[in-house]
Each structure stands twice: as C-alpha cells, then as structure tokens.
Amino acid sequence: MRAPSFRWHAATSLADAARALAAGGPRALLLGGGTDVVPAIKRRQYVPELLISLRQVAELGRLEPHGASLRIGAGVRLGALAADDRLGVGHTALRRAAGVVASPHIRNVATLGGNLCLDTRCNYYNQSLEWRRAVDYCMKAPAGVALAAPAGGTCWVAPGSPRCWAVSQTDCAPALIALGASVTLVSAEGQRTLPLADLYRDDGMTWLTRRPDELLAWVDVPAAARSTYWKLRRRGSFDFPVLGVAAAVELAGDVVTAARVVLGAVASHPVVVPTESLLGRPLGDDAIAAFAELATRLAKPLDNTDYQLGWRKRVTRAYVVGALRELRGDDPALLGVLARRQAALIPA
Ligand SMILES: Cc1cc2nc3c(=O)[nH]c(=O)nc-3n(C[C@H](O)[C@H](O)[C@H](O)COP(=O)(O)OP(=O)(O)OC[C@H]3O[C@@H](n4cnc5c(N)ncnc54)[C@H](O)[C@@H]3O)c2cc1C
C-alpha cells in the first residue's frame, strides 16, 4: 500500500506546530509516532494535504514534576514512559497501561499524545480501501482529516442507527482518567486545560473535543495511593484492548475516601463509572460485587471488535472485581488466573 502524496512540515517548536496547524486548515494532520496515522493514510482513511510531524518538538518530549503532579509531554514515547523511574507507585495504572500498548517495537515509536488522540476503531472501518469499498463504505469512512471516499452513511454494526459506534481502544486514556489527569491543548490562539475525561465524546466519528487547530501538548498526572490497569486482549504480545479496567482508590485505614474507575474499549469513549457506592466504607466483597454489577451495566460492547460481545460484558464484571480486590491488597495468588494473566502481561 502506498500513501498518497502530501506536503510535510517538521515542526521545530510548539509554537511552530500550532502555527502550521492553524495555517494548514482542516486537511492538516498531526503526526506523533505515526503508528496509527501512517497505516490509516495508506488505507485512505485519511488523505491529508499537509502532515505536521511533532517529532522534533523538544517541549513535547519533557517529563518532569509539576507541583504534586507529573507533567508528561505529548511526545514522550510509551516505551520510555513505562520504564521511567519517575513514575512511582502512585502512577501504577499509567505505567501498566503504557507498558501493554501494542508491542515493544511500536511502544518505542508511539507517543502518549498519539495514544490519547487515537482514532476510534471498528471491524468495518479498520480495513483496506478495497474492503470498505466492497461494502459501500460505512458512516465513519469520511471521518478524520479529509474524505478518502464518498460517505456510505450506514453503520454496519447497527444498520438502523443514526450514529457511529466505533470503539475507543486507547489503553492510556482510561488509566490517566482514573488517576485524575488533566490535559493542555495548545493552538495559535493560546492554550486551555481540561480534565482528560472531557477530551472525549461518546461519538465514534467525532471522538475528541479537541478543535482542529489545537494540539495536545502535555498531561498533568496526580499520583494516587493505589491504582491499577487490567487489559483484556486476545494475544498478550500486541493486541488492542477489547476491555480495559482502570481503577484508583485512596484509603483511610480500610475505608475508601476517593475512587475512580474507568472502562476502556466498551464504548466510543472511556466510560467513567460513578463510584459513590464505594465511598465511606471498606472495599468489602459485597460492595465490590454491587459496584461491578453497575460497571457491567454501563459497559456497552458491540459486535465490532474481537471476541463475542456477551462474553466481554461478563468479563467486565470479573475484571472490575479483580482490579478492586487487587487494590484492597488481596494476595495475588488468591485472585486467580485473571490476576496472574494481568501480571504476565506487564513487561519486566
Ligand atoms: C499492531 C498495532 C497494535 C496496536 N495496539 C495498540 C494497543 O494495544 N493499545 C493502544 O492503545 N493502541 C494500540 N495501537 C495504536 C497505536 O500504535 C497507539 O495508540 C500509539 O500510542 C499511537 O501513538 P502515535 O504517536 O504513533 O500516534 P500517531 O499515529 O502519530 O497519531 C494518532 C492520532 O493522534 C493524533 N495526534 C498525535 N499526536 C498528537 C498531538 N500531540 N496532539 C493532537 N493530536 C495528536 C494524530 O493526528 C492521529 O489522529 C496499535 C497499533 C498497531 C499498528
């Protein structure tokens, strides 16, 4: 597969990238590591007129303490992030999530910014141009920077649906939302900071609230006393998540004083599960079971990723239980095969 021709701009600073993005208009596309964008261009899901590489933007490669948080530049590579000692025990969920994205080769190139802005995915969308043409395309085919093909108008997962149900399959977003991260977007006009959860829309086609002239510059990540990330995928070596469970809790003794639980890959956006029922009490078996039931009701897997959707919903319950039991300090040996599989997924 060959890429169509485009103009190339290697941005040298954040300001330069923002200027180029503003000048480039709607057919300008940002390139982080390119691990998702480049194949998508070859498949004609994007036909950019201008590609703006962020690789040489030194400001985006920084990782440093910022007050009580860690400020991580959008250009930081996932492999380096997962191995960075400045991610302490308070950032376990992020270290785990970054460490299980794709394969080591991809993590050495892929950036945190690209992971957080990752396009939504669907069995009817992540296909070659020929495949998509054969089914008369789908509703999402024209998504992205430019039309690659005429809009088909049908969501093949739910043909009667007026909306696109492509799935958010980024690993790092649920983990960072569970940690309470905020994100700063920069444009030629200025900058704005928002909770990371607010970057996402429940819409497979327009999955980010980022304006086309904005780029993601950095993420501020507070530490949590205890956090974890559990990922379900077919092959432990490099598959996208078909379920991600990120959880973070603060405990006073054994009483939960704060909690965030976020589900990935079960909707077009990371799903934040309300945690009121966990607060002010110990993480007992009954509280965990009732909470897992609620989380499972909110998970809406559809038949557009790997595995059978009813089974994925059942695994949601098991993963939420397992993640919370891990956070309350249960002996990993007692958590059974699911927990052992999670441990095996994390690179040493
Ligand atoms: C075989 C394979 C397996 C994969 N498995 C996983 C997986 O398990 N989990 C997972 O999460 N992902 C997976 N991916 C997807 C992808 O590799 C990762 O999400 C990666 O982190 C994307 O980062 P990148 O820097 O390469 O992004 P790019 O491909 O450069 O960009 C991705 C998107 O983000 C935008 N973008 C990039 N940087 C910025 C910025 N600073 N501001 C605004 N927008 C920006 C781009 O324009 C594009 O829309 C996989 C990919 C492949 C090919």
The ligand as a Tripos MOL2 file, in Angstrom:
@<TRIPOS>MOLECULE
LIG
   53    58     1     0     0
SMALL
NO_CHARGES

@<TRIPOS>ATOM
      1 C1         -0.2730   -3.6410   15.5180 C.3       1 LIG1
      2 C2         -0.7530   -2.4890   16.3590 C.ar      1 LIG1
      3 C3         -1.1660   -2.7300   17.6350 C.ar      1 LIG1
      4 C4         -1.6460   -1.6790   18.4290 C.ar      1 LIG1
      5 N1         -2.0550   -1.9550   19.6950 N.ar      1 LIG1
      6 C5         -2.4720   -0.9420   20.4900 C.ar      1 LIG1
      7 C6         -2.8480   -1.2270   21.8400 C.ar      1 LIG1
      8 O1         -2.7600   -2.3590   22.3160 O.2       1 LIG1
      9 N2         -3.3110   -0.1900   22.5940 N.ar      1 LIG1
     10 C7         -3.3920    1.0830   22.1080 C.ar      1 LIG1
     11 O2         -3.8010    1.9760   22.8560 O.2       1 LIG1
     12 N3         -3.0210    1.3840   20.8390 N.ar      1 LIG1
     13 C8         -2.5490    0.4000   20.0320 C.ar      1 LIG1
     14 N4         -2.1460    0.6830   18.7430 N.ar      1 LIG1
     15 C9         -2.3680    2.0280   18.1930 C.3       1 LIG1
     16 C10        -1.1590    2.9790   18.2940 C.3       1 LIG1
     17 O3          0.0370    2.3280   17.9650 O.3       1 LIG1
     18 C11        -1.0200    3.5650   19.6840 C.3       1 LIG1
     19 O4         -2.2340    4.0300   20.1690 O.3       1 LIG1
     20 C12         0.0030    4.6990   19.7280 C.3       1 LIG1
     21 O5          0.1830    5.1220   21.0570 O.3       1 LIG1
     22 C13        -0.3770    5.8960   18.8910 C.3       1 LIG1
     23 O6          0.6320    6.8640   19.0980 O.3       1 LIG1
     24 P1          1.4040    7.5330   17.8740 P.3       1 LIG1
     25 O7          2.3340    8.5500   18.4620 O.co2     1 LIG1
     26 O8          2.0270    6.5420   16.9780 O.co2     1 LIG1
     27 O9          0.1790    8.2310   17.1770 O.3       1 LIG1
     28 P2          0.0160    8.7230   15.6680 P.3       1 LIG1
     29 O10        -0.2480    7.5600   14.7970 O.co2     1 LIG1
     30 O11         1.1200    9.6300   15.2900 O.co2     1 LIG1
     31 O12        -1.3150    9.5900   15.8540 O.3       1 LIG1
     32 C14        -2.5330    9.0400   16.3070 C.3       1 LIG1
     33 C15        -3.5930   10.1510   16.2810 C.3       1 LIG1
     34 O13        -3.2740   11.1460   17.2300 O.3       1 LIG1
     35 C16        -3.1000   12.4090   16.5850 C.3       1 LIG1
     36 N5         -2.0220   13.0780   17.3230 N.ar      1 LIG1
     37 C17        -0.7680   12.6210   17.5170 C.ar      1 LIG1
     38 N6         -0.1000   13.4470   18.3380 N.ar      1 LIG1
     39 C18        -0.9640   14.4390   18.6640 C.ar      1 LIG1
     40 C19        -0.8880   15.6050   19.4860 C.ar      1 LIG1
     41 N7          0.2260   15.9230   20.1610 N.pl3     1 LIG1
     42 N8         -1.9770   16.4010   19.5790 N.ar      1 LIG1
     43 C20        -3.1170   16.1050   18.9250 C.ar      1 LIG1
     44 N9         -3.2640   15.0160   18.1350 N.ar      1 LIG1
     45 C21        -2.1890   14.2020   18.0190 C.ar      1 LIG1
     46 C22        -2.7930   12.1020   15.1380 C.3       1 LIG1
     47 O14        -3.1240   13.1690   14.2750 O.3       1 LIG1
     48 C23        -3.6830   10.8890   14.9490 C.3       1 LIG1
     49 O15        -5.0210   11.2890   14.7570 O.3       1 LIG1
     50 C24        -1.6560   -0.3440   17.9300 C.ar      1 LIG1
     51 C25        -1.2040   -0.1080   16.6350 C.ar      1 LIG1
     52 C26        -0.7510   -1.1530   15.8500 C.ar      1 LIG1
     53 C27        -0.2440   -0.8560   14.4690 C.3       1 LIG1
@<TRIPOS>BOND
     1     1     2 1
     2     2     3 ar
     3     2    52 ar
     4     3     4 ar
     5     4     5 ar
     6     4    50 ar
     7     5     6 ar
     8     6     7 ar
     9     6    13 1
    10     7     8 2
    11     7     9 ar
    12     9    10 ar
    13    10    11 2
    14    10    12 ar
    15    12    13 ar
    16    13    14 ar
    17    14    15 1
    18    14    50 ar
    19    15    16 1
    20    16    17 1
    21    16    18 1
    22    18    19 1
    23    18    20 1
    24    20    21 1
    25    20    22 1
    26    22    23 1
    27    23    24 1
    28    24    25 2
    29    24    26 1
    30    24    27 1
    31    27    28 1
    32    28    29 2
    33    28    30 1
    34    28    31 1
    35    31    32 1
    36    32    33 1
    37    33    34 1
    38    33    48 1
    39    34    35 1
    40    35    36 1
    41    35    46 1
    42    36    37 ar
    43    36    45 ar
    44    37    38 ar
    45    38    39 ar
    46    39    40 ar
    47    39    45 ar
    48    40    41 1
    49    40    42 ar
    50    42    43 ar
    51    43    44 ar
    52    44    45 ar
    53    46    47 1
    54    46    48 1
    55    48    49 1
    56    50    51 ar
    57    51    52 ar
    58    52    53 1
@<TRIPOS>SUBSTRUCTURE
     1 LIG1         1 GROUP 0 **** ****
